[in-house]
Amino acid sequence: MLKLILPLVLLMKFSKDWKLSQIGLGVLSGLVGMMCFHTTTNFGLGFNLGLDSVSYVMIYLSAWIMFLVIISSESVKNKNNFYNLFIMVNLVLLFSLFIAFSSLNYLLFYISFEMSLIPTLILILGWGYQPERIQAGIYMLFYTLTLSLPLLGSLLYINTKEGSLLFMLSGSVLDGSFSSVILYLSMVLAFLVKLPMYMLHLWLPKAHVEAPVAGSMILAGVLLKLGGYGLIRVLSLLQSVSMTFCWLWVSVSLMGGVMISLLCMRQVDMKSLIAYSSVVHMSMVLSGLMIFSWWGLMGAVVVMVGHGLCSSGLFCLANMVYERVGSRSLMISKGLLSFMPSMGLWWFLLSVGNMAAPPTLNLFGEISLIVSLVSWSKLSILSLIFLSFFSAAYTIYMYSLSQHGSMFHGIYSCSSGKVREYMALFLHWFPLNILILSLSLVNGI
C-alpha cells in the first residue's frame, strides 16, 4: 500500500502547480489500475494496511474520480480561487479514503472514516455557491457525527471483549441478548447515515446542492460508498442479530426508495434531482447487503461502482450547464439541445446509465440485486417493479425537460463545450460501459 500512499503524500508538495497535480493524479490512478494482476485474497499487506478485491475496487474508484474532479474544476483555477488550497484539500481527502479502504483494523478504519468528513466540509464551506452552504455543512457534520460516536464506543467494547480489532481475527461477537441488539444498532447506524438510508438521508440533498462540483462528484462518487464498504466489513461481526433485523432495513429501504423516486419527479433543481436519485440507488445497495447473499454482495459492489461513475458524470454535466446559464433550475435551463447541441449526446448517454439500461454496469448490478431480493422474499417484487419504473421515469423527466422545449431568451451564444469537458465526460462514461466486459472479475469478490 505504501507504493500508493507515498506518491500521494509527495503530490501534496506540488499542490501549487495545477497541471502537475492533475497529471500526478492521472498517473496515480494508472498505478492503481496496474495492481489488478493480483489474484490472492489479500495483498499489499503491511502497517495494518492491505487490499482485497472489494477494497481494491473502491480505491481505484477513489483515485479515478479524484482525477476527474481536478479536470472538471478548472473554474477554480481560472478564477484564482485559492486553487492551491483546493488541490491540497482534495489530496488530503483522497489520502483519508485510501487509508479507510485499505485498513485492516476497525479502529484505523473508524478514524480515517471520520477524517474524510473534514476535507468534505472544507470543500462545501470554502468553495460552495450560496450562503446556505453553512447550514448544509452543519447538517452533514452533525448527522454523521451523532451516529458515529456510538460506533466508536461499540468498537472499544469489542476490543476489550475480543482482545483485537483486526478484520481477520474478529469473529461474530453477538449472542442475541438485548445488549447485543444495542451494540448492533450503534455499529450499523453510523454507516446507514453515510450510505444514506431513507429517513437518514436529509443531509445529502442539502450538501449536494450547496457543494461545488468537486464536492458533489466526490460525495456521489466515493463518500456514499464508504457507508456500503463499512457495512460489508462490520456485518461479518454481527451475523446472528443482523439475520433477525434484515427485514426491517430491506422493507424501509425499498419503500423509501419508491417514495424518493416519486419525490424526484417533482424536483426543479438538477443537482437536487441527481442527489435524490443517489438515495434510490443506495436503497437497493443496502437491501442487497443486508440479506447476506452472494448475489446481493456482488450486485451491491457493482452498483456502487456504476453509480459512482454515472452520478459523478451527471453532476459534472449539471455544473457545465450552471457555469453557462447561471442557474440549475430545470425551468430556466430548458432547450439545451439547441443551446449546447453536442452536449446533448452526453446527457443522453449518462441518463441512460442512470436508469440502468444496457450495456452499463448499473444494469448488471441491479439484475443481481433483483435476483437476490426476489429469492429472499417474493413480496419485494412489488417494490422493485415501482423502483425500476420510476427510476426510468424521473431520468427521462430530467433529460426531456432540460434538453427539449423553448430556450430561455435571456441566454445568448456561448461555447457548446470545451475539449477538457468532453474528456471528463468520456472518462466517466467509458469505464461505466466497458467494465461490463470484465465482470468475470466480480466472481473474485
Secondary structure, DSSP 8 states (H G I E B T S, - for coil): -HHHHHHHHHHHHTTT-HHHHHHHHHHHHHHHHGGGG--SSSEEEETTEEE-HHHHHHHHHHHHHHHHHHHHTHHHHHTTSSHHHHHHHHHHHHHHHHHHHHB-BHHHHHHHHHHTHHHHHHHHHHH-SSTTHHHHHHHHHHHHHHHHHHHHHHHHHHHHHHS--BTTT------SSHHHHHHHHHHHHHHHHHTT-TTS-THHHHHHHHS-HHHHHHIIIIIHHHHHHHHHHHTTT-HHHHHHHHHHHHHHHHHHHHHHHHHHTT--BHHHHHHHHHHHHHHHHHHHHHTT-HHHHHHHHHHHHHHHHHHHHHHHHHHHHHHHHS--BTTTS--HHHHSGGGHHHHHHHHHHHTT-TTSHHHHHHHHHHHHHHHH-TTHHHHHHHHHHHHHHHHHHHHHHHHSS---TT-----S--HHHHHHHHHHHHHHHHGGGGGGGGGG-
